[in-house]
Amino acid sequence: MKPSKPYDTYQPFKNLKALLEKNLFPIAPRIKGPIAGRFKPAESNLEDEKRLFQKAMAGVEPILREHAAIAATKSNPSKVSDEDPDAEALTRLEKLVRCGEGFAVSDTPEYMEWIGYGVNPDVAKRLHRGDFSIQAHIDLHGLGVEPAQEAFERFLKEVLLSGKRAVLIVHGRGLSSCEEPVLKTRVKEWLTSGRWRKWVIAFTSARACDGATGATYVLLRQRPATKRCRKQHPMNHGR
């Protein structure tokens, strides 16, 4: 048995030079200069691509629009305002508390209104709005019913004798009463019944600056309504 050759004498590429010299393995020419930009992809042939697409789509029929499934589109979310949504309400509340701005007395259940015989309802609106200058006033607040009625009677007599037309009667809101406001209810009765009814054109609760529902504007006639007028125009029922 022959001894194996030592590893340092093993030459696997011994004959490689001879093979290269015989040009059995041609070597690519050496590239000079930078490689970038020297090779460009072949430009696509649009006609070939079109032909391939038509071949791929052969036999395909378009879906009719009425049978097409329409994907639900998501609505764009509404833009969120940077402003505090409660800011405006808080501002209005602050103005209401500080100076009464935005408070409508006529929108409250305590509001009181009445119009006399044959009077246009717009007169009551004008009266409450402050279109008539107040010429006299009386404060019944804090009085008992009898003293208040005596003062009320004297006041109206003096007003009518002096020719005054628009007056203010302060009676309070009656919030301390167990049931209905006493003086406020009595003033309404005195103005809508008996001899004073024919002298009253209209009355309404006052504006906030004059006492709101704790006071009443009264607009008086120059002369009392005649019997004929009262028959032609039945008594108006206010609120």
C-alpha positions as CSV (number, residue, x, y, z in Angstrom):
1,M,0.0,0.0,0.0
2,K,1.4,3.4,-1.1
3,P,1.8,6.0,1.6
4,S,-0.6,9.0,1.2
5,K,0.9,12.3,0.0
6,P,1.5,14.9,2.6
7,Y,-1.0,17.8,2.7
8,D,1.6,20.4,1.8
9,T,2.2,18.8,-1.6
10,Y,-1.6,18.8,-2.6
11,Q,-2.1,21.2,-5.6
12,P,-5.7,21.2,-6.8
13,F,-5.2,24.3,-9.1
14,K,-2.0,22.9,-10.7
15,N,-3.5,22.6,-14.1
16,L,-5.6,25.8,-14.0
17,K,-3.0,27.9,-15.8
18,A,-2.8,25.5,-18.6
19,L,-6.6,25.5,-19.0
20,L,-6.7,29.3,-19.1
21,E,-4.0,29.5,-21.6
22,K,-6.0,27.2,-23.9
23,N,-9.0,29.6,-23.5
24,L,-11.3,27.0,-22.2
25,F,-12.7,29.4,-19.6
26,P,-12.9,32.9,-21.2
27,I,-12.4,35.8,-18.7
28,A,-14.7,38.8,-18.8
29,P,-12.9,42.0,-19.8
30,R,-11.9,44.2,-16.9
31,I,-14.3,47.2,-16.4
32,K,-12.6,50.5,-16.2
33,G,-14.1,53.6,-14.4
34,P,-17.1,53.8,-12.0
35,I,-19.8,51.1,-12.4
36,A,-22.7,53.4,-11.5
37,G,-24.5,54.6,-14.6
38,R,-22.9,52.1,-17.0
39,F,-25.7,49.6,-16.9
40,K,-29.3,50.8,-17.7
41,P,-32.4,48.6,-17.6
42,A,-34.0,47.9,-20.9
43,E,-36.7,50.3,-21.7
44,S,-40.1,48.8,-21.5
45,N,-42.0,48.3,-24.7
46,L,-45.5,49.8,-24.2
47,E,-46.9,47.9,-27.1
48,D,-45.7,44.6,-25.6
49,E,-47.1,45.5,-22.2
50,K,-50.4,46.5,-23.8
51,R,-50.5,43.2,-25.8
52,L,-49.8,41.2,-22.6
53,F,-52.5,43.1,-20.7
54,Q,-55.1,42.4,-23.4
55,K,-54.1,38.8,-23.5
56,A,-54.5,38.5,-19.7
57,M,-57.9,40.3,-19.8
58,A,-59.3,38.1,-22.6
59,G,-62.8,36.8,-21.8
60,V,-63.2,39.2,-18.8
61,E,-66.6,41.0,-18.8
62,P,-67.1,44.3,-16.9
63,I,-69.6,44.3,-14.0
64,L,-72.7,46.3,-14.5
65,R,-72.8,49.4,-12.3
66,E,-76.2,48.6,-10.7
67,H,-74.8,45.2,-9.6
68,A,-71.5,46.5,-8.3
69,A,-70.9,46.5,-4.6
70,I,-70.1,50.0,-3.5
71,A,-67.8,50.2,-0.6
72,A,-69.0,52.2,2.3
73,T,-66.9,55.4,2.5
74,K,-66.0,56.7,5.9
75,S,-67.1,60.2,6.5
76,N,-64.5,62.6,7.6
77,P,-64.7,63.4,11.2
78,S,-66.0,66.9,12.0
79,K,-63.3,69.3,12.9
80,V,-63.0,69.6,16.6
81,S,-63.1,73.2,17.6
82,D,-60.2,74.4,19.8
83,E,-62.7,76.6,21.7
84,D,-64.3,75.3,24.9
85,P,-67.9,74.3,24.0
86,D,-69.1,75.5,27.4
87,A,-67.3,78.9,27.1
88,E,-70.2,80.7,25.5
89,A,-72.7,79.3,27.9
90,L,-70.5,80.3,30.9
91,T,-70.1,83.8,29.5
92,R,-73.8,84.2,29.1
93,L,-74.4,82.9,32.6
94,E,-71.9,85.3,34.0
95,K,-73.6,88.3,32.3
96,L,-76.9,87.1,33.6
97,V,-75.7,86.9,37.2
98,R,-73.8,90.2,37.1
99,C,-76.1,92.5,35.2
100,G,-79.2,90.5,34.2
101,E,-78.3,90.4,30.5
102,G,-80.2,87.8,28.6
103,F,-82.9,87.3,31.2
104,A,-86.4,87.5,29.8
105,V,-89.1,88.2,32.4
106,S,-91.9,87.3,30.0
107,D,-90.5,83.7,29.7
108,T,-90.9,83.0,33.4
109,P,-94.1,81.4,35.0
110,E,-94.3,84.4,37.3
111,Y,-94.9,86.8,34.5
112,M,-98.2,88.7,34.6
113,E,-100.0,90.4,31.7
114,W,-103.6,91.6,31.0
115,I,-105.2,93.9,28.4
116,G,-108.5,95.8,28.7
117,Y,-111.5,96.2,26.5
118,G,-110.8,96.4,22.8
119,V,-107.0,96.8,23.2
120,N,-104.5,95.5,20.7
121,P,-102.3,92.8,22.3
122,D,-99.2,94.6,21.0
123,V,-99.9,97.4,23.5
124,A,-99.0,94.9,26.3
125,K,-95.8,94.0,24.6
126,R,-94.8,97.6,24.2
127,L,-95.7,98.3,27.8
128,H,-93.4,95.5,29.1
129,R,-90.7,96.6,26.7
130,G,-90.6,100.0,28.3
131,D,-92.0,102.1,25.5
132,F,-94.1,104.1,27.9
133,S,-92.3,106.5,30.3
134,I,-93.3,105.7,34.0
135,Q,-94.8,108.9,35.5
136,A,-95.5,107.7,39.1
137,H,-94.9,104.7,41.3
138,I,-96.0,103.2,44.6
139,D,-94.3,100.6,46.8
140,L,-96.8,98.2,48.6
141,H,-94.1,95.7,49.5
142,G,-94.2,94.8,53.1
143,L,-97.7,96.0,53.8
144,G,-100.7,93.9,54.9
145,V,-103.6,93.4,52.5
146,E,-105.9,96.1,54.0
147,P,-103.2,98.9,54.3
148,A,-102.0,97.9,50.8
149,Q,-105.5,98.2,49.3
150,E,-106.0,101.6,50.9
151,A,-102.7,102.9,49.6
152,F,-103.5,101.4,46.2
153,E,-106.9,103.2,46.0
154,R,-105.4,106.6,47.0
155,F,-102.6,106.2,44.5
156,L,-104.8,105.5,41.5
157,K,-107.2,108.4,42.4
158,E,-104.3,110.8,42.5
159,V,-102.8,109.5,39.3
160,L,-106.1,109.8,37.4
161,L,-106.8,113.3,38.7
162,S,-103.3,114.4,37.7
163,G,-103.7,113.0,34.2
164,K,-100.8,110.5,34.4
165,R,-101.1,107.4,32.2
166,A,-98.2,105.0,32.9
167,V,-97.4,104.0,36.5
168,L,-95.5,101.3,38.4
169,I,-96.8,99.3,41.4
170,V,-94.3,97.5,43.5
171,H,-95.8,94.5,45.4
172,G,-93.0,91.9,45.7
173,R,-92.8,88.4,44.3
174,G,-94.4,86.8,47.4
175,L,-91.8,84.0,47.6
176,S,-92.3,83.8,51.4
177,S,-96.0,83.0,51.0
178,C,-97.1,79.4,51.7
179,E,-99.2,79.2,48.6
180,E,-99.7,82.0,46.1
181,P,-98.1,85.5,46.4
182,V,-100.6,87.5,48.4
183,L,-100.0,91.1,47.4
184,K,-99.2,90.3,43.8
185,T,-102.5,88.4,43.5
186,R,-104.5,91.1,45.1
187,V,-103.1,93.8,42.8
188,K,-104.1,91.7,39.8
189,E,-107.6,91.4,41.3
190,W,-107.9,95.1,42.0
191,L,-106.9,96.0,38.5
192,T,-109.2,93.5,36.7
193,S,-112.3,93.8,38.8
194,G,-114.6,96.6,40.2
195,R,-114.3,100.2,39.1
196,W,-110.6,100.1,38.2
197,R,-111.1,97.6,35.4
198,K,-112.6,100.2,33.0
199,W,-109.7,102.5,33.6
200,V,-107.0,100.0,32.7
201,I,-105.7,99.7,29.2
202,A,-103.1,97.0,30.0
203,F,-100.7,95.9,32.7
204,T,-97.7,93.6,32.6
205,S,-94.9,92.5,34.9
206,A,-92.0,95.0,34.9
207,R,-88.6,94.7,33.4
208,A,-85.7,93.4,35.5
209,C,-84.5,97.0,36.0
210,D,-87.8,98.0,37.6
211,G,-88.4,94.9,39.8
212,A,-89.2,92.2,37.3
213,T,-92.1,90.0,38.4
214,G,-92.1,91.8,41.8
215,A,-93.6,94.9,40.2
216,T,-96.2,95.8,37.6
217,Y,-96.5,98.4,34.9
218,V,-100.0,99.8,34.5
219,L,-101.2,101.9,31.5
220,L,-104.4,103.9,32.3
221,R,-107.0,105.5,30.1
222,Q,-107.8,109.2,29.9
223,R,-111.5,108.2,30.2
224,P,-113.1,105.0,31.5
225,A,-114.3,102.5,28.9
226,T,-118.0,103.0,28.1
227,K,-120.7,100.4,28.6
228,R,-121.0,100.1,24.8
229,C,-117.3,99.4,24.5
230,R,-117.5,96.8,27.3
231,K,-120.4,95.0,25.6
232,Q,-118.7,95.0,22.2
233,H,-115.4,93.8,23.6
234,P,-115.7,91.1,26.3
235,M,-113.2,91.1,29.2
236,N,-109.7,89.9,28.2
237,H,-108.1,87.2,30.2
238,G,-104.4,87.6,30.7
239,R,-101.8,85.5,32.4
